Amino acid sequence: MKLQVLENDEVLKDKWNNKIIIISKSQLANVFDAKQNKEIIDSLKYITSNKIETFDDKYLATFNFLFSEQSETGSKVEKIGLYSDFKTFSIYVTNNKNLLKSRIESLLDKELDHSGILINLIAELTENDYIKLENVENELNEFADRLIKEKDLESCTKKISSYRRILIKYKHHYEQLTYIVDFFSTHLDLFSSKEEQKQYIVLSKRIPKLYNEILYLREVLSQLRESYQSQVEIKQNNLMKIFTIITAIFMPLQLIVGWYGMNLIMPEFKWAFAYPVVIAVCTVFIVLTIIVFYKKKWFK
């Protein structure tokens, strides 16, 4: 089996048989007829998800490894398209031809066929996903510890939304990979050796486990969201408690204000010490209510 990397201006004229050909998206017109193979070109040019389609005795698969590598600026997307009959030829489409070439070259040494190379490639691209999901779980646990002490609840909302988007992408990612793995479960004849079938069995068990891990992390995030909601409710209750205390203190004073605001001549108006006494009574009432609320721990 020969591996060929098509150069930028090179047009593929030779037959595809017994070849693995690596091209970029800009070279699709150099390999496929733009009129007859428009659907194939569009599928390989605009890769948005993991899927596999059948074209007569040919197969088209796309892989959107959104989580293959992470950096400070975000996730590095590694998109791979494949058009093959899994018996005589495979045409890979990628933005990083050198990276894919090195990966396939290492697999050619194992004397694998076309389907075996694809399965091993998927296995290689997902082998570190357990570690990535473990890191997400650790981040969620640390976030749960911070959530109890966090005062800026708005930042918590953004953080929870961010994790939610990440887990949804992971979920779709592994759901789609499951469909591809299921496809091979009904086409085991494409694997020419027992070693390839063993690798497929390993992969068919790994993807569901990764998917179940995502479901577990979503449950953890759901519990964090409930904990966050409890924190918000506690904060709102504390505010309502403060308003209740203020109302309880000043409502009797408003009664006195309303009482003396009436256009009535009261007997104490003629008493020289009436005004200071009213002030003293109001002050004593405020102090006593504050002491009572403090002893009942309403201020905590």
Buried (B, 14 or more C-beta within 10 A) or exposed (E): BEBBBBEEEEEBEEEBEEBBBBBBBEBBEBBBEEEEBEEBBEBBEEBEBBBBBEEEEBBBBBBBBBBBEEEEEEBEEBBBBBBBBBBBBBBBBBBBBEEBBEBBEEBEEEEBBBBBBBBBBBBEBBEEBEEBBEEBBEBBEEBBEEBEEBEEEEEBEEBBEEBBEBBEBBBBBBBBBBEBBEBBEEEEEBBBEEBBBEBBEEBBEBBEEBBEBBEEBBEBBEEBBEBBEEBEEEEEEEEEBEEEBEEEBBEBEEEEEEEBEEEEEEEEEEEEEBEEEBEEEBEEBBEEBBEEBEEEEBEE
